């Protein structure tokens, strides 16, 4: 008989409320904080790419104000 390493996935990582930390749950819970951070990082990267492409909201606002 051939022996191979186990292919079982690790158990679900639980946090505080005993649920999967990656589950998209609605309300005030630890999962919401994780998803908030992830979406904020995506938004920051999207704005950075938008700014590098030449469409800067901050630059436009400063130009209108007179700086």
C-alpha positions in Angstrom: 0.0 0.0 0.0 1.3 3.4 -1.0 1.4 6.1 1.7 0.7 9.7 0.8 0.6 12.9 2.8 -2.9 13.8 4.1 -5.0 15.9 1.8 -7.4 16.9 4.6 -8.0 20.6 4.8 -7.2 22.3 8.1 -10.2 23.0 10.4 -12.1 26.3 10.0 -10.3 29.1 11.8 -12.8 30.4 14.3 -12.7 33.7 16.2 -14.7 35.1 19.1 -18.1 34.0 18.0 -17.1 30.5 16.9 -17.9 31.1 13.2 -15.7 31.0 10.2 -13.6 34.2 10.2 -14.0 34.5 6.4 -17.8 34.2 6.4 -19.6 37.3 5.2 -22.0 37.9 8.1 -24.1 40.9 8.5 -24.0 43.0 11.7 -21.5 43.9 14.4 -19.1 40.9 14.5 -15.4 40.1 14.1 -16.0 39.1 10.5 -17.3 42.5 9.6 -14.0 44.1 10.7 -12.0 41.7 8.5 -14.2 42.5 5.5 -14.1 46.2 6.2 -10.3 46.1 6.1 -10.2 44.0 3.0 -12.6 46.3 1.1 -10.7 49.4 2.3 -7.4 48.0 0.9 -9.1 47.3 -2.4 -10.5 50.8 -2.5 -7.2 52.4 -1.6 -5.5 50.4 -4.4 -8.2 51.4 -6.9 -7.8 55.1 -6.0 -4.0 54.8 -6.3 -4.3 53.3 -9.7 -6.9 55.9 -10.7 -4.5 58.7 -9.5 -1.5 57.2 -11.4 -3.7 57.2 -14.6 -4.0 61.0 -14.3 -7.5 61.3 -12.8 -6.8 62.8 -9.4 -9.7 64.1 -7.3 -7.3 65.7 -4.8 -5.4 67.5 -7.5 -8.6 68.7 -9.1 -9.9 70.0 -5.8 -6.7 71.8 -5.0 -6.7 73.3 -8.5 -10.3 74.7 -8.1 -9.4 76.1 -4.7 -6.4 77.9 -6.1 -3.4 76.1 -4.8 
